[in-house]
Amino acid sequence: MKAEEKIRKEDEENEVVTLMKEVAAEYGIKTRLLAGTIRYALTGKESGLPLHIIIEVLGREKTLERIYDFITYLRIEDCKNKIFDPNFIL
């Protein structure tokens, strides 16, 4: 691997980690919890390769598509839970 490629990969890894830390801080959650949730959204598994590698393999488009699909799923499940909650008032 050329030095230039190695630097680019390190930059991408740092960018993912930095962004996750910022999002976690903004929402008051632990970075590890956020990383696990994103990993699950992307792979359907709770553990595995580092996120920057998963994102690199999937590519930007597929990564975003899977995250948006996961968010949609969570919203649907949240609505189902509210509808079937006997204390929920419309």
PEDA-V519881 format. One line per field, one symbol per residue. phi: phi as a letter, one per 20 degrees, with the letter a starting at -180 (. if undefined). psi: psi as a letter, one per 30 degrees, with the letter a starting at -180 (. if undefined). A space follows every 50 residues. Layout:
BEGIN
phi->???
psi->???
END
This chain:
BEGIN
phi->.fgfffffffffffffffffffffffemcfgfffffffgffecmcebqfg gffgffffnggfffgfffffffgffffffgfffeefefdf
psi->kleeeeeeeeeeeeeeeeeeeeeeeeghlkeeeeeeeeeeeefglflalk eeeeeeeeleeeeeeeeeeeeeeeeeeeeeeeegjffkk.
END
